[in-house]
Amino acid sequence: MMSHNPTDLTEISSHVIDYPARDMTVTVGAALTVGQLRAVLKQENQQLPIDTGDEAMTIGDLVAYDVSGPRQYGSGTLRDYVIGIEASDANGRVFHAGGRVVKNVAGYDLCRLLIGAQGRLGTLRQLTFKLKPLPVEQHLSVAAFRSLKDLNSALERLNLSATTPQILDVLNRPAAEKLLPLIDASLASTKLATFAAFLVVGFDGSRKACDWQTKTLAEELQGTAASIISVAPPEATTLYCRAATQFSIGSPATQTGWLAKVVTLPSYVVSVLEIASDLNLLACGRAGNGILFLNGDAAVDVGNVFQKFRQLVEGCSGNVEIQELNKTWRHPVMSSPVERYSKMLHELLG
């Protein structure tokens, strides 16, 4: 629905507009910060389970750039939580998508279209989210592997895991040396130097459930050449999610020269790490989703990196995107059936 009366684009609220906690939904102004929203929801033991990397980020930016982090594996992305949007077009006319109740299925799902559009389709003004309860406890385990082959064996074993992780991340050694000491001082660079890759697995829920899953994970990884380095401190999950999300969005705190995003099948994750290691890149990402982020030094030949990963994703339905200063390299790769129908549509439509 669209209002034909122009609106003042500077009047974007930075407040909570509606919070029926019992319905587990909240409507907020796009100028509200992530930290402010988190503080309000915490009072009702609720959360928006999306990692941001920056508490000062506004909710509008969070949705416009579709930010997500390690918990994406178990909790999903913003497209799973945004149920209503108010936005304005280039002429200042306000339009709405979705609503303020979870059971709202009428019309086209424009919310999914606006998420991640970076403001190109409209200026976000208000957003409505569905929420989840805060977990009683969170556990984070770190396993190390002396070779990528050993990591691959462990990932294959976890395909049949009895556990349900919220986080299933992989890191190569350069990325681990930068990120893991931030969550646990005992994971110093000297302790990590003898390993090639790392697996970070997180659980949340009741204390009993977390204890059982952490114990079961250790048992399942026995015989896979994994070294369980540690069960990290209680606050480690929050610290890791923040650091890993900063890594994935190119925060100055974690980024070197440029940022790459490779989306592929989970079975190709170790292949991405192999290429990253050969090119001396930092690699961290979602093993269960096949989404990996890479940081490289400015001296590295970005064109060569792009070609290497392009060749890899051409073997599956994947995507490569590299951001170098003001230049962006993109290479979406479609599966054969999709590519065939896409060409047919282009021919029909001219």
C-alpha positions in Angstrom: 0.0 0.0 0.0 1.4 3.4 -0.9 0.6 6.9 0.4 0.6 9.5 -2.4 1.5 12.4 0.0 5.3 13.1 0.1 6.9 12.7 3.5 9.9 14.4 5.2 12.7 11.9 4.8 14.5 13.4 7.8 11.8 12.2 10.1 13.0 8.7 10.7 12.3 7.5 14.2 15.0 6.2 16.5 12.6 4.7 19.0 10.7 1.5 19.7 7.3 2.1 18.2 5.4 -1.0 19.3 6.5 -3.9 21.4 3.8 -6.5 22.3 6.3 -8.8 24.1 3.8 -11.6 24.5 3.4 -11.7 20.8 7.2 -11.8 20.4 7.2 -9.0 17.8 8.6 -5.5 17.8 8.3 -2.5 15.5 11.1 0.0 15.6 12.3 3.1 13.8 15.1 2.5 11.3 17.4 5.0 13.1 17.3 2.9 16.3 20.7 1.3 17.0 21.3 -2.4 17.4 22.5 -1.9 20.9 19.4 0.0 22.0 17.1 -2.6 20.5 19.1 -5.4 22.2 18.8 -3.6 25.6 15.0 -3.3 25.3 14.5 -6.9 24.2 16.8 -8.2 27.0 14.3 -6.8 29.6 11.8 -9.4 28.3 14.4 -12.2 27.8 14.0 -11.9 24.1 16.3 -11.4 21.2 16.7 -10.8 17.5 19.2 -13.6 16.8 21.2 -11.7 14.1 24.9 -11.0 14.6 25.9 -7.4 13.7 29.5 -6.8 14.7 28.7 -3.2 15.8 26.2 -2.1 18.5 26.2 1.4 17.0 24.8 0.2 13.7 21.3 1.3 13.0 18.5 -1.1 12.4 18.0 0.5 9.0 21.6 -0.3 7.9 21.4 -3.8 9.4 18.4 -4.6 7.1 19.6 -2.6 4.1 22.9 -4.5 4.0 21.4 -7.9 5.2 24.1 -8.3 7.8 24.5 -11.7 9.4 27.2 -13.6 11.2 28.1 -17.1 12.6 24.6 -17.7 14.0 23.2 -17.6 10.5 23.8 -21.4 10.3 21.4 -22.2 13.1 19.1 -19.1 13.3 18.8 -17.9 9.7 19.1 -14.4 8.3 17.0 -11.2 8.5 14.7 -12.6 5.8 13.5 -15.1 8.4 12.7 -12.3 10.9 11.5 -9.2 9.1 7.7 -9.4 8.8 6.9 -5.7 8.1 8.6 -2.7 6.5 7.6 0.9 6.0 9.7 2.7 3.5 9.6 5.8 1.2 10.4 6.0 -2.5 12.5 8.6 -4.4 9.6 11.0 -4.4 9.0 10.8 -0.7 5.9 8.6 -0.9 5.5 6.1 1.9 4.7 2.5 1.1 4.3 -0.6 3.3 5.1 -4.3 3.0 4.1 -7.1 5.3 2.5 -6.2 8.7 2.9 -6.3 12.4 1.7 -9.9 13.0 3.5 -13.1 12.2 0.6 -14.7 10.3 0.6 -12.2 7.5 0.7 -13.9 4.1 -1.3 -11.6 1.9 0.2 -10.2 -1.3 3.8 -10.3 -2.6 6.6 -10.7 0.0 8.2 -7.3 -0.7 10.1 -7.5 2.6 12.5 -10.1 1.2 13.1 -7.9 -1.8 13.9 -4.8 0.3 16.3 -6.7 2.6 19.8 -6.3 1.3 18.8 -3.8 -1.4 21.1 -1.2 0.2 18.4 1.5 -0.1 18.1 1.3 -3.9 14.4 0.4 -3.8 13.5 2.8 -1.0 14.5 4.4 2.2 13.7 2.2 5.2 11.6 4.0 7.9 10.1 1.4 10.2 10.7 -2.3 10.6 8.8 -5.1 12.3 10.6 -8.2 13.5 9.5 -11.5 15.0 11.7 -12.5 18.0 13.1 -15.5 19.8 13.7 -16.2 23.5 17.1 -15.5 24.9 19.0 -18.8 25.5 19.7 -19.7 29.1 23.3 -20.7 28.2 25.7 -20.6 25.3 28.7 -23.0 24.7 31.5 -22.6 22.2 34.0 -25.3 21.3 37.1 -24.9 19.2 38.7 -27.9 17.4 42.0 -27.7 15.5 43.3 -29.8 12.6 46.8 -30.3 11.3 45.6 -30.6 7.7 42.6 -29.6 5.6 42.0 -33.3 4.8 41.5 -33.9 8.5 39.0 -31.0 8.6 37.1 -32.4 5.7 36.8 -35.8 7.5 35.4 -34.0 10.5 32.8 -32.0 8.5 31.7 -35.2 6.8 31.3 -36.8 10.3 29.2 -33.9 11.5 26.8 -34.3 8.7 25.4 -37.2 10.8 25.8 -35.4 14.1 23.2 -35.9 16.9 23.8 -32.3 17.9 22.1 -29.1 16.5 24.7 -26.4 16.4 23.9 -22.7 16.1 27.4 -22.0 14.9 29.5 -24.2 12.5 32.4 -22.1 11.3 35.7 -22.9 9.7 38.9 -20.7 9.8 42.3 -21.2 8.3 45.3 -20.5 10.4 45.9 -16.8 9.4 42.3 -16.0 10.3 42.4 -18.0 13.5 45.5 -16.2 14.6 43.6 -12.9 14.2 40.2 -13.9 15.6 40.5 -16.6 18.2 42.8 -14.8 20.7 40.0 -12.2 20.9 37.6 -14.7 22.5 40.0 -16.7 24.7 43.4 -15.4 25.8 44.6 -19.0 26.1 44.4 -19.4 22.3 47.6 -17.4 21.6 49.1 -17.4 18.2 52.0 -19.6 19.3 49.5 -22.3 20.3 47.7 -22.1 16.9 50.8 -22.1 14.7 51.1 -25.9 14.3 47.5 -26.3 12.9 46.2 -25.7 9.4 42.5 -25.2 10.1 40.0 -24.7 12.9 36.4 -25.6 13.5 34.2 -23.4 15.8 31.0 -25.0 17.0 28.4 -23.2 19.2 25.3 -24.4 21.0 22.6 -22.6 22.9 19.7 -23.6 25.1 19.4 -24.9 28.6 22.5 -25.7 30.6 21.7 -29.5 30.4 21.2 -29.4 26.6 24.4 -27.4 26.1 26.5 -29.7 28.3 25.2 -32.8 26.5 25.8 -31.3 23.0 29.3 -30.2 23.9 30.1 -33.6 25.3 28.5 -35.4 22.3 30.5 -33.2 19.9 33.8 -34.1 21.5 32.8 -37.8 21.2 31.8 -37.5 17.6 35.1 -35.8 16.7 37.2 -38.6 18.2 38.9 -40.5 15.5 38.8 -37.6 13.1 42.3 -36.3 14.0 40.7 -33.3 15.7 42.3 -31.7 18.7 39.7 -30.1 21.0 41.7 -27.1 22.0 39.2 -25.7 24.4 35.6 -25.2 25.5 35.7 -21.4 25.5 34.5 -19.1 28.4 30.8 -18.3 28.7 31.2 -14.9 27.1 33.1 -16.3 24.1 30.1 -16.8 21.9 29.2 -13.1 21.9 32.9 -12.1 21.4 33.4 -14.6 18.5 30.1 -13.6 16.8 31.1 -10.0 16.9 34.6 -10.5 15.6 33.6 -12.9 12.9 30.8 -10.6 11.7 33.3 -7.7 11.6 35.5 -9.9 9.5 32.7 -10.7 7.1 31.6 -7.1 6.5 35.1 -5.7 6.2 35.4 -3.8 9.5 38.7 -1.9 9.8 39.3 -3.9 13.0 39.7 -7.2 11.0 40.1 -6.3 7.3 43.4 -6.0 5.6 43.3 -4.8 2.0 40.1 -6.1 0.4 37.2 -8.4 1.1 35.9 -11.4 -0.8 32.7 -13.4 -0.4 32.5 -16.9 -1.9 29.1 -18.7 -1.9 29.3 -22.4 -2.8 28.1 -25.8 -1.8 29.1 -26.9 1.7 31.1 -29.8 0.1 33.4 -27.2 -1.6 34.3 -25.4 1.7 37.6 -27.2 2.1 38.5 -26.4 -1.5 38.0 -22.7 -0.8 40.3 -23.0 2.2 42.9 -24.7 0.1 42.9 -21.9 -2.5 43.0 -19.3 0.3 46.0 -21.0 1.9 47.8 -21.2 -1.4 47.3 -17.4 -1.9 48.1 -16.5 1.7 44.5 -15.2 2.4 42.6 -15.1 5.7 39.5 -17.2 5.4 36.6 -17.6 7.8 33.0 -18.6 7.2 29.9 -20.8 7.6 30.9 -24.4 6.9 27.3 -25.6 7.0 26.0 -22.9 4.5 29.0 -22.8 2.2 29.5 -19.1 2.7 33.1 -18.0 3.2 34.7 -14.6 3.6 38.3 -13.9 2.7 40.6 -10.9 3.5 43.7 -10.3 1.5 46.6 -7.9 1.6 46.5 -5.0 -0.9 49.7 -6.4 -2.5 47.8 -9.6 -3.6 46.7 -9.7 -7.3 43.0 -9.4 -6.9 42.4 -10.4 -10.5 44.2 -13.7 -9.9 42.2 -14.3 -6.8 39.0 -13.7 -8.7 39.9 -16.1 -11.4 40.9 -18.9 -9.0 37.5 -18.8 -7.2 35.6 -18.3 -10.4 37.0 -21.5 -11.7 36.0 -23.2 -8.4 32.4 -22.1 -8.3 31.8 -22.9 -12.0 31.7 -26.5 -10.9 28.5 -25.8 -8.8 25.9 -23.2 -8.3 27.9 -20.5 -6.7 28.9 -16.9 -6.5 32.1 -14.8 -6.1 32.2 -11.2 -5.1 35.4 -9.2 -4.3 35.4 -5.6 -3.1 38.6 -3.7 -3.6 38.3 -0.1 -2.5 35.8 1.4 -4.9 35.9 -1.5 -7.3 33.6 -4.6 -7.1 34.2 -7.8 -8.9 31.2 -10.1 -9.2 30.7 -13.5 -10.9 27.3 -15.2 -10.2 27.2 -18.7 -11.5 23.9 -20.4 -12.2 23.1 -24.1 -12.3 22.6 -25.5 -15.7 18.8 -25.7 -15.6 18.5 -22.1 -14.3 21.1 -20.9 -16.9 19.1 -22.6 -19.7 15.8 -21.0 -18.7 17.5 -17.7 -18.1 18.8 -17.7 -21.7 15.4 -18.7 -23.0 13.8 -15.7 -21.2 16.4 -13.4 -22.6 15.7 -14.6 -26.1 11.9 -14.3 -25.7 12.1 -10.8 -24.1 14.8 -9.6 -26.5 
